[in-house]
Amino acid sequence: LAALDQQLATDVPTDYLRRGFNIVVRPFTEVVIGDVRRTMIALFGAVALVLLIASANVANLLLMRGESRRGELALRAALGAGRGRIAGQVLAESLVLSVIAGIAGFLLAWVALPVLITIVPDGLPRIESIRIDATVAVFSVAVVFVTALLAGIAPGLFSMRGDLVSPLRGSSAAIAGMSTRGRRLLVVGQVALAVTVLAAAGLLIRSVLNLQAIDLGLAAERLVLVDLHLPSAAYAERERRAQFLDQVFTQLEAVTGISAVTPVNVAPFTDRGWDVPRVTAEGQNNDQAASNPSLNLESIHPNYFSTIEAPIVRGRPFSAADREGTVEVAIVSEDVASRLWPGQNPIGKRLKMGRVEGSGRWLEVVGVAATTRYRTVTTPRSTLYLPAAQFQMTASMLIVRSTASLELLMSVARERIRAIDPNVMVLSAAPFADYLDRPLGRPRFNAFLIGVFGIAALLLSTLGLYAVMAAHVRQRDREIAVRLALGATGANVRRLVLVEAGRLVGLGALLGVASAVAGTRFLRGLLFEVQPMDPVIIGGATVLLIAAAALAAYAPMRRAARADVVSVLRSQ
């Protein structure tokens, strides 16, 4: 294609240079699925982290259960069971749990999928292909075995490495110590993973809030887009189309509740429209013009800016006098004016589409408009506005500023347009808010899903810490009772438990911050006006988890401080 590009420039230089287009090659896969790959990877990563946290919780529970079965495992070893066989038994129990959970999860997914698909925002590619099939079933089976291994490896190693003879002799300190260390490590890992997921959720939620609060540069409230169907045969000529649209303006603006009407070529916030790959300001050579930005091109009616209430910051808007046969004029957005004529008054300056030697005609700048986000919500586009009377107008949509209800507006529009031409149909009418929901839909959906995963990670980590701290207090019953008998206060005991929980959460939080800093970089393409390493978001996720950890440690801490000293010492 590059060779063809050069050949065309040689064979038809005048026409080709006037076009000024560049060839762009895109893989077919990218055309089909767009930018959804990064989103899917991020969501899949969040799912995997939550699965790891859940597996660590099960491993913790199995470790605690293993402590209560010390005597049983020791007896099996005394009767001839090898360490490998005992570890296999523990892993088999983990597998049974995983299989039961896998079946339940698979059935839940089967039932929930149709409901989940209904809340997926418009524009997600290949949504119709999402279904529970053989591939999903095989993947689910693989996940079951991986989960069984993740949940059972720590208890299995504990049963292989522990002293299986000491319990028969009445000694269990060494085994309890190994189990305690294993549980603590699992909690540290849970906290670290939870901080990562929470930080990712916080970044995406912050992005959505930023998008919702963005200044569009126009007053979208009370704006309605009316989509028309104009028969191509009857309205092929520009003059005929312009005459019809003028009649429509006159009819609709006379309706009470409608304050302004203007035609447009494309719907808002859809990233569709015309582009000008190259513009040249008067006085620039080709090298200088090559650094000018590509411009969004809008062919507009004189009352376009007053309808959308986008201000003209300098100069004037178009008027009925800007018609064919008069001086060709243009309006540019503020960023174009500051780029082409920095520190100068752009009114009266001239520019043209294409190269210096191209056949494009010079356009006189008569106004500078505020930069808007009509075409895309996330990025304001540098825009060149041309009057429809001087440049091709293919509009088949109307923007209406109205205080009337949507139903009334549709009825009035159909009635008035049918009176002008019965062959023109009003296809639809939708407020700008509906169009704004489309580019915001996927970010909201992403934030919702990862937010759910973040809450799940927070709850699972809190439960894991609670289980560890409860076991920690049970193991130290006798020590705590002795401390209380020798004069320790409830505050001393609570501090003892809180310091232990603080060590685990503090270490996990430090690892989690490092993991979040590394992991959230993959979200860069999904974020809007927020940095992946935003200290407020990452710090907030850490503080939230520490607060949840303090809540998890409260019940064991309270139980330790209220221990019945006499009963504990008698039982010991």
PLY file of the C-alpha trace (Angstrom):
ply
format ascii 1.0
element vertex 572
property float x
property float y
property float z
element edge 571
property int vertex1
property int vertex2
end_header
0.00 0.00 0.00
2.91 2.38 0.63
4.16 1.68 -2.91
0.64 2.25 -4.29
0.49 5.53 -2.34
3.65 6.77 -4.01
2.48 5.62 -7.46
-0.82 7.46 -7.12
1.00 10.64 -6.08
3.09 10.36 -9.24
0.26 9.49 -11.65
-2.36 11.98 -10.45
-0.39 14.56 -8.44
-2.90 17.43 -8.46
-5.96 15.48 -7.39
-4.02 13.27 -4.99
-2.27 16.16 -3.27
-5.59 17.96 -2.89
-6.98 14.98 -0.99
-4.05 14.88 1.42
-5.10 11.52 2.85
-2.77 8.98 4.42
-3.10 5.20 4.18
-3.69 3.45 7.48
-3.59 -0.35 7.87
-5.52 -1.98 10.70
-5.70 -5.71 11.52
-9.14 -7.22 10.99
-9.21 -8.46 14.60
-8.75 -4.90 15.84
-11.61 -3.74 13.62
-13.90 -6.44 15.05
-13.08 -6.27 18.75
-11.80 -2.69 18.97
-10.16 -1.74 22.25
-11.95 -4.36 24.34
-8.89 -6.62 24.78
-7.29 -4.48 27.49
-10.59 -4.33 29.37
-11.05 -8.09 29.26
-7.49 -8.70 30.47
-8.00 -6.29 33.39
-11.30 -7.93 34.39
-9.85 -11.41 34.04
-6.90 -10.35 36.21
-9.31 -9.09 38.89
-11.18 -12.41 38.80
-7.90 -14.32 39.16
-6.83 -12.23 42.16
-10.18 -12.78 43.89
-9.86 -16.51 43.20
-6.39 -16.48 44.77
-7.75 -14.73 47.86
-10.60 -17.23 48.14
-8.16 -20.12 47.73
-5.96 -18.65 50.49
-9.03 -18.51 52.73
-9.81 -22.17 52.10
-6.15 -23.05 52.67
-6.31 -21.21 56.00
-9.40 -23.14 57.02
-7.80 -26.43 56.00
-4.70 -25.56 58.01
-6.82 -24.90 61.07
-8.73 -28.12 60.48
-5.40 -29.91 60.16
-4.42 -28.69 63.62
-7.53 -30.28 65.11
-6.66 -33.52 63.29
-3.09 -33.74 64.52
-3.84 -36.86 66.50
-5.62 -38.54 63.58
-2.77 -37.81 61.15
-0.20 -39.01 63.70
-2.15 -42.24 64.21
-2.31 -42.82 60.46
1.46 -42.31 60.25
1.97 -44.77 63.15
-0.14 -47.34 61.31
2.09 -47.12 58.25
0.77 -44.25 56.09
3.63 -42.39 54.44
3.86 -38.61 54.29
2.97 -38.62 50.61
-0.20 -40.56 51.27
-1.25 -38.23 54.07
-0.54 -35.18 51.87
-2.56 -36.83 49.10
-5.48 -37.25 51.46
-5.38 -33.55 52.34
-5.21 -32.59 48.65
-8.08 -34.99 47.88
-10.23 -33.24 50.47
-9.37 -29.92 48.85
-10.32 -31.37 45.46
-13.71 -32.52 46.77
-14.41 -28.99 48.01
-13.30 -27.50 44.68
-15.42 -29.92 42.62
-18.55 -29.15 44.65
-17.86 -25.41 44.39
-17.05 -25.74 40.67
-20.35 -27.46 39.93
-22.24 -24.84 41.93
-20.36 -22.02 40.20
-20.93 -23.50 36.75
-24.68 -23.81 37.38
-24.79 -20.28 38.80
-22.98 -18.96 35.72
-25.45 -20.80 33.48
-28.40 -19.16 35.22
-26.81 -15.71 35.65
-25.34 -15.28 32.15
-28.58 -14.17 30.43
-29.14 -11.61 33.20
-25.57 -10.33 33.01
-25.75 -9.94 29.22
-28.77 -7.64 29.60
-26.71 -5.15 31.65
-23.72 -5.17 29.30
-23.48 -1.72 27.64
-24.01 -1.26 23.90
-20.94 -1.52 21.74
-19.28 -4.55 23.31
-18.15 -6.56 20.26
-19.35 -10.13 19.69
-21.73 -10.00 22.64
-23.97 -12.42 20.76
-21.18 -15.03 20.88
-21.03 -15.15 24.68
-22.48 -18.47 25.83
-21.76 -21.48 28.02
-20.23 -24.04 25.65
-17.75 -26.92 25.69
-14.78 -24.54 25.84
-16.18 -22.87 28.94
-16.86 -26.28 30.51
-13.29 -27.45 29.90
-11.94 -24.17 31.26
-14.13 -24.56 34.35
-12.77 -28.05 34.96
-9.23 -26.69 34.68
-10.06 -23.94 37.17
-11.43 -26.53 39.60
-8.15 -28.46 39.61
-6.04 -25.30 39.82
-8.14 -24.06 42.73
-7.84 -27.42 44.49
-4.07 -27.21 44.12
-3.95 -23.60 45.35
-6.14 -24.34 48.36
-4.54 -27.66 49.22
-0.84 -27.08 48.63
-0.20 -25.30 51.95
-2.05 -27.91 54.09
-0.43 -30.66 52.05
3.08 -29.30 52.62
2.27 -28.83 56.30
1.21 -32.47 56.64
4.38 -33.64 54.85
6.82 -31.47 56.78
5.21 -31.59 60.23
6.28 -33.88 63.02
3.63 -36.61 62.92
5.00 -38.51 65.95
5.06 -35.74 68.56
1.26 -35.56 68.92
1.23 -39.18 70.10
3.73 -38.19 72.77
1.60 -35.21 73.80
3.71 -32.52 72.11
2.20 -30.30 69.45
4.10 -27.04 69.74
6.23 -27.56 66.64
3.24 -28.48 64.46
1.19 -25.56 65.77
4.10 -23.23 65.08
4.41 -24.35 61.46
0.66 -24.05 60.93
0.60 -20.58 62.47
3.39 -19.36 60.22
1.61 -20.75 57.18
-1.66 -19.04 58.09
0.09 -15.73 58.68
1.79 -15.89 55.30
-1.54 -16.60 53.63
-3.13 -13.59 55.34
-0.26 -11.34 54.25
-0.77 -12.53 50.69
-4.53 -11.98 50.90
-4.09 -8.41 52.12
-1.58 -7.65 49.36
-3.88 -8.99 46.64
-6.91 -7.18 48.10
-5.07 -3.84 48.06
-4.27 -4.41 44.37
-7.89 -5.15 43.43
-9.24 -2.28 45.55
-6.76 0.16 44.00
-7.81 -0.92 40.49
-11.48 -0.49 41.41
-10.77 2.94 42.88
-8.96 4.10 39.74
-11.79 3.00 37.43
-14.46 4.55 39.66
-12.49 7.80 39.78
-12.26 7.72 35.97
-16.03 7.36 35.65
-16.60 10.25 38.05
-14.17 12.37 36.03
-16.01 11.51 32.80
-19.39 12.37 34.30
-18.12 15.72 35.58
-16.41 16.71 32.33
-17.15 20.04 30.66
-18.45 19.21 27.17
-18.14 22.80 25.99
-21.84 22.79 25.05
-25.16 22.78 26.93
-26.39 19.21 26.44
-29.45 19.67 28.65
-32.71 19.97 26.71
-31.01 19.00 23.44
-32.71 16.31 21.35
-31.36 14.64 18.20
-34.02 13.91 15.59
-33.03 11.40 12.91
-34.70 11.76 9.50
-34.89 9.55 6.43
-34.67 11.64 3.25
-35.23 9.70 0.00
-31.89 9.76 -1.81
-33.41 10.27 -5.25
-35.39 13.35 -4.25
-32.68 14.96 -2.13
-29.50 14.13 -4.04
-28.94 17.77 -4.94
-27.57 20.02 -2.20
-29.89 22.89 -3.06
-33.00 20.72 -2.73
-31.84 19.37 0.62
-31.00 22.86 1.90
-34.42 24.17 0.82
-36.19 21.35 2.65
-34.17 21.89 5.82
-34.91 25.62 5.77
-38.62 24.83 5.65
-38.24 22.41 8.56
-36.45 25.07 10.65
-39.21 27.56 10.02
-41.94 25.10 10.94
-40.32 23.68 14.09
-39.02 26.96 15.52
-42.58 28.28 15.40
-43.67 25.55 17.86
-44.02 26.60 21.48
-41.35 24.93 23.56
-38.80 24.71 20.74
-36.24 27.51 20.92
-33.73 26.51 18.22
-33.11 23.92 15.49
-30.00 23.14 13.46
-29.03 20.31 11.06
-26.01 18.11 11.73
-24.24 15.42 9.76
-23.40 13.00 12.57
-24.74 12.10 16.01
-22.86 13.40 19.07
-20.30 11.47 21.10
-19.97 8.65 18.53
-16.43 9.47 17.29
-17.80 9.62 13.77
-17.36 12.46 11.33
-15.18 13.99 8.66
-11.46 14.56 9.09
-9.05 16.99 7.47
-5.68 15.19 7.56
-3.70 18.34 6.71
-4.29 22.07 6.86
-1.91 24.85 5.87
-1.95 28.32 7.39
-1.05 31.18 5.08
2.69 31.75 5.27
3.60 28.18 6.18
5.71 25.93 3.99
5.04 22.20 3.64
7.41 21.24 6.45
5.67 23.61 8.85
2.22 22.51 7.69
3.14 18.87 8.27
3.27 19.54 12.02
-0.27 20.97 12.10
-2.86 18.73 13.79
-5.45 16.72 11.90
-8.80 18.51 12.23
-12.35 17.40 12.74
-14.47 18.98 10.01
-18.02 20.23 10.64
-20.32 21.65 7.97
-22.85 23.70 9.93
-25.89 25.95 9.71
-25.65 29.60 10.92
-27.53 28.89 14.17
-25.48 25.82 15.08
-23.59 27.48 17.95
-26.66 29.18 19.38
-28.56 25.87 19.36
-25.94 23.86 21.23
-24.98 26.98 23.25
-21.28 26.71 22.48
-19.76 30.19 22.81
-17.98 32.10 20.06
-15.02 33.49 22.01
-13.76 35.72 19.22
-15.17 37.09 15.99
-18.63 36.09 14.78
-20.69 33.01 13.93
-21.76 32.25 10.37
-24.69 34.15 8.91
-27.02 33.85 5.93
-24.60 36.11 4.03
-21.97 33.35 4.07
-23.29 31.64 0.95
-21.98 30.30 -2.32
-20.33 32.98 -4.46
-19.09 35.07 -1.52
-15.76 35.00 0.32
-15.21 31.48 1.66
-14.99 31.62 5.43
-14.25 29.33 8.36
-14.46 29.18 12.14
-11.79 27.34 14.11
-11.76 26.00 17.66
-9.62 27.77 20.26
-6.88 25.13 20.25
-6.49 25.43 16.46
-6.16 29.21 16.68
-3.53 29.02 19.42
-1.62 26.35 17.48
-1.60 28.05 14.07
-1.33 31.68 15.20
0.15 31.73 18.72
-0.14 35.15 20.36
-1.88 36.63 17.30
-5.42 37.63 16.45
-6.68 34.82 14.20
-9.59 36.85 12.80
-8.84 37.62 9.16
-6.10 34.98 8.89
-6.35 32.42 6.10
-5.89 28.66 5.90
-6.55 25.93 3.39
-7.17 22.18 3.41
-4.23 20.24 2.02
-0.71 21.23 1.01
0.60 24.66 0.08
0.61 23.82 -3.65
-2.70 21.91 -3.48
-5.84 23.03 -5.27
-7.74 23.73 -2.05
-9.14 27.23 -1.73
-8.09 29.69 0.95
-10.58 30.16 3.78
-10.80 33.36 5.82
-11.19 32.88 9.57
-14.14 34.93 10.85
-14.57 33.40 14.30
-13.04 31.31 17.06
-15.32 28.86 18.91
-14.82 27.28 22.31
-13.37 23.79 22.10
-16.16 21.20 22.46
-16.39 17.46 22.95
-19.21 16.94 20.46
-17.41 14.18 18.58
-15.71 12.35 21.47
-16.26 12.66 25.20
-12.77 11.71 26.31
-10.78 14.00 24.01
-11.73 17.45 22.69
-11.14 17.48 18.93
-9.47 20.34 17.11
-12.23 21.46 14.75
-12.64 23.38 11.52
-16.18 24.69 10.93
-17.40 25.57 7.43
-20.78 27.08 6.46
-23.10 24.51 4.91
-24.01 26.98 2.13
-20.37 26.95 0.95
-19.41 23.37 1.74
-21.21 20.10 1.09
-24.05 19.50 3.55
-25.34 15.93 3.80
-27.32 16.41 7.00
-30.20 14.06 7.73
-30.37 14.80 11.48
-31.61 17.76 13.46
-30.56 19.07 16.86
-33.55 20.59 18.62
-33.40 22.65 21.80
-36.72 22.05 23.47
-38.49 22.07 26.82
-41.25 19.78 25.50
-41.46 16.09 26.32
-39.84 13.63 23.94
-43.23 12.16 22.96
-44.69 15.57 22.16
-41.59 16.57 20.19
-41.79 13.37 18.10
-45.46 13.96 17.39
-44.95 17.60 16.39
-41.89 16.78 14.26
-43.75 14.05 12.37
-46.74 16.30 11.79
-44.78 19.33 10.56
-42.35 17.35 8.40
-45.14 15.28 6.86
-46.85 18.54 5.89
-43.70 19.62 4.02
-42.92 16.24 2.39
-44.92 13.07 3.16
-42.01 10.94 1.86
-39.64 12.08 4.63
-39.86 9.95 7.76
-38.87 10.78 11.34
-36.96 7.67 12.38
-36.21 8.50 15.99
-35.70 11.20 18.56
-33.39 10.86 21.56
-32.04 13.30 24.14
-28.33 14.00 24.18
-28.14 12.21 27.53
-28.83 8.92 25.73
-25.90 9.50 23.39
-23.73 10.50 26.32
-24.58 7.24 28.09
-23.00 5.23 25.27
-19.37 6.34 25.67
-19.84 6.28 29.46
-21.51 2.87 29.45
-18.42 0.71 29.17
-16.33 2.65 31.73
-19.27 2.44 34.16
-19.62 -1.28 33.51
-15.89 -1.86 34.00
-15.91 0.11 37.24
-19.00 -1.78 38.44
-17.46 -5.20 37.79
-14.06 -4.46 39.28
-15.83 -2.68 42.15
-17.74 -5.90 42.85
-14.48 -7.85 42.72
-12.90 -5.29 45.05
-15.70 -5.68 47.60
-15.37 -9.47 47.35
-11.60 -9.21 47.89
-12.13 -6.92 50.89
-14.68 -9.27 52.49
-12.59 -12.38 51.86
-9.45 -10.77 53.26
-11.34 -9.55 56.31
-12.73 -13.04 56.93
-9.28 -14.54 56.49
-7.74 -12.16 59.01
-10.60 -12.79 61.44
-10.05 -16.55 61.21
-6.31 -16.20 61.81
-6.74 -13.83 64.76
-9.43 -16.03 66.30
-7.12 -19.06 66.04
-4.25 -16.95 67.39
-6.27 -16.06 70.49
-7.35 -19.70 70.99
-3.75 -20.90 70.80
-2.66 -18.32 73.37
-5.53 -18.87 75.80
-3.25 -20.12 78.54
-0.67 -17.34 78.05
-3.39 -14.67 78.10
-4.95 -16.19 81.23
-1.58 -16.15 83.01
-0.99 -12.53 81.98
-4.40 -11.54 83.34
-3.78 -13.50 86.56
-0.47 -11.67 87.05
-2.15 -8.27 86.73
-2.38 -7.49 83.01
-5.38 -5.33 82.11
-7.85 -5.82 79.31
-6.15 -2.97 77.44
-2.80 -4.81 77.64
-4.34 -7.95 76.16
-6.17 -6.03 73.44
-2.91 -4.34 72.51
-1.22 -7.76 72.31
-3.79 -8.99 69.76
-3.89 -5.69 67.87
-0.09 -5.61 67.46
-0.17 -9.10 65.96
-2.92 -8.12 63.52
-1.08 -4.88 62.73
2.08 -6.77 61.79
0.21 -8.99 59.35
-1.83 -6.20 57.79
1.10 -3.78 57.68
3.33 -6.23 55.84
0.50 -7.19 53.50
-0.33 -3.53 52.85
3.28 -2.72 51.97
3.41 -5.62 49.52
-0.03 -4.62 48.23
1.07 -1.04 47.52
4.04 -2.35 45.54
1.76 -4.78 43.69
-0.82 -2.06 43.00
1.83 0.32 41.63
3.05 -2.41 39.28
-0.35 -3.85 38.36
-2.39 -0.71 37.80
-0.10 0.37 34.97
-1.99 -2.10 32.80
-5.12 0.01 33.34
-3.58 3.10 31.73
-5.67 2.78 28.57
-8.88 2.51 30.63
-8.32 5.58 32.80
-9.44 9.16 32.24
-7.67 12.10 33.87
-6.24 9.93 36.65
-2.77 8.42 36.86
-2.30 4.66 37.45
-0.10 5.44 40.46
-2.48 7.98 41.98
-1.32 8.17 45.63
-4.79 9.15 46.89
-6.46 6.09 45.33
-3.76 3.62 46.36
-3.53 5.17 49.83
-7.31 5.10 50.17
-7.43 1.40 49.23
-4.77 0.68 51.84
-6.56 2.67 54.56
-9.87 0.96 53.73
-8.29 -2.45 54.09
-6.57 -1.51 57.36
-9.93 -0.30 58.71
-11.56 -3.58 57.69
-8.69 -5.47 59.32
-9.20 -3.55 62.57
-12.87 -4.55 62.45
-11.89 -8.18 61.85
-9.51 -8.14 64.82
-12.08 -6.55 67.14
-14.03 -9.71 68.07
-10.94 -11.87 68.85
-9.41 -8.91 70.71
-12.59 -8.49 72.78
-12.74 -12.22 73.50
-9.12 -12.26 74.66
-9.66 -9.31 77.01
-12.70 -11.01 78.58
-11.14 -14.43 79.05
-12.29 -16.36 82.15
-8.91 -16.78 83.86
-10.01 -19.45 86.35
-11.75 -21.64 83.80
-8.83 -21.46 81.36
-6.21 -22.28 83.97
-8.27 -25.20 85.34
-8.74 -26.63 81.84
-5.00 -26.36 81.23
0 1
1 2
2 3
3 4
4 5
5 6
6 7
7 8
8 9
9 10
10 11
11 12
12 13
13 14
14 15
15 16
16 17
17 18
18 19
19 20
20 21
21 22
22 23
23 24
24 25
25 26
26 27
27 28
28 29
29 30
30 31
31 32
32 33
33 34
34 35
35 36
36 37
37 38
38 39
39 40
40 41
41 42
42 43
43 44
44 45
45 46
46 47
47 48
48 49
49 50
50 51
51 52
52 53
53 54
54 55
55 56
56 57
57 58
58 59
59 60
60 61
61 62
62 63
63 64
64 65
65 66
66 67
67 68
68 69
69 70
70 71
71 72
72 73
73 74
74 75
75 76
76 77
77 78
78 79
79 80
80 81
81 82
82 83
83 84
84 85
85 86
86 87
87 88
88 89
89 90
90 91
91 92
92 93
93 94
94 95
95 96
96 97
97 98
98 99
99 100
100 101
101 102
102 103
103 104
104 105
105 106
106 107
107 108
108 109
109 110
110 111
111 112
112 113
113 114
114 115
115 116
116 117
117 118
118 119
119 120
120 121
121 122
122 123
123 124
124 125
125 126
126 127
127 128
128 129
129 130
130 131
131 132
132 133
133 134
134 135
135 136
136 137
137 138
138 139
139 140
140 141
141 142
142 143
143 144
144 145
145 146
146 147
147 148
148 149
149 150
150 151
151 152
152 153
153 154
154 155
155 156
156 157
157 158
158 159
159 160
160 161
161 162
162 163
163 164
164 165
165 166
166 167
167 168
168 169
169 170
170 171
171 172
172 173
173 174
174 175
175 176
176 177
177 178
178 179
179 180
180 181
181 182
182 183
183 184
184 185
185 186
186 187
187 188
188 189
189 190
190 191
191 192
192 193
193 194
194 195
195 196
196 197
197 198
198 199
199 200
200 201
201 202
202 203
203 204
204 205
205 206
206 207
207 208
208 209
209 210
210 211
211 212
212 213
213 214
214 215
215 216
216 217
217 218
218 219
219 220
220 221
221 222
222 223
223 224
224 225
225 226
226 227
227 228
228 229
229 230
230 231
231 232
232 233
233 234
234 235
235 236
236 237
237 238
238 239
239 240
240 241
241 242
242 243
243 244
244 245
245 246
246 247
247 248
248 249
249 250
250 251
251 252
252 253
253 254
254 255
255 256
256 257
257 258
258 259
259 260
260 261
261 262
262 263
263 264
264 265
265 266
266 267
267 268
268 269
269 270
270 271
271 272
272 273
273 274
274 275
275 276
276 277
277 278
278 279
279 280
280 281
281 282
282 283
283 284
284 285
285 286
286 287
287 288
288 289
289 290
290 291
291 292
292 293
293 294
294 295
295 296
296 297
297 298
298 299
299 300
300 301
301 302
302 303
303 304
304 305
305 306
306 307
307 308
308 309
309 310
310 311
311 312
312 313
313 314
314 315
315 316
316 317
317 318
318 319
319 320
320 321
321 322
322 323
323 324
324 325
325 326
326 327
327 328
328 329
329 330
330 331
331 332
332 333
333 334
334 335
335 336
336 337
337 338
338 339
339 340
340 341
341 342
342 343
343 344
344 345
345 346
346 347
347 348
348 349
349 350
350 351
351 352
352 353
353 354
354 355
355 356
356 357
357 358
358 359
359 360
360 361
361 362
362 363
363 364
364 365
365 366
366 367
367 368
368 369
369 370
370 371
371 372
372 373
373 374
374 375
375 376
376 377
377 378
378 379
379 380
380 381
381 382
382 383
383 384
384 385
385 386
386 387
387 388
388 389
389 390
390 391
391 392
392 393
393 394
394 395
395 396
396 397
397 398
398 399
399 400
400 401
401 402
402 403
403 404
404 405
405 406
406 407
407 408
408 409
409 410
410 411
411 412
412 413
413 414
414 415
415 416
416 417
417 418
418 419
419 420
420 421
421 422
422 423
423 424
424 425
425 426
426 427
427 428
428 429
429 430
430 431
431 432
432 433
433 434
434 435
435 436
436 437
437 438
438 439
439 440
440 441
441 442
442 443
443 444
444 445
445 446
446 447
447 448
448 449
449 450
450 451
451 452
452 453
453 454
454 455
455 456
456 457
457 458
458 459
459 460
460 461
461 462
462 463
463 464
464 465
465 466
466 467
467 468
468 469
469 470
470 471
471 472
472 473
473 474
474 475
475 476
476 477
477 478
478 479
479 480
480 481
481 482
482 483
483 484
484 485
485 486
486 487
487 488
488 489
489 490
490 491
491 492
492 493
493 494
494 495
495 496
496 497
497 498
498 499
499 500
500 501
501 502
502 503
503 504
504 505
505 506
506 507
507 508
508 509
509 510
510 511
511 512
512 513
513 514
514 515
515 516
516 517
517 518
518 519
519 520
520 521
521 522
522 523
523 524
524 525
525 526
526 527
527 528
528 529
529 530
530 531
531 532
532 533
533 534
534 535
535 536
536 537
537 538
538 539
539 540
540 541
541 542
542 543
543 544
544 545
545 546
546 547
547 548
548 549
549 550
550 551
551 552
552 553
553 554
554 555
555 556
556 557
557 558
558 559
559 560
560 561
561 562
562 563
563 564
564 565
565 566
566 567
567 568
568 569
569 570
570 571
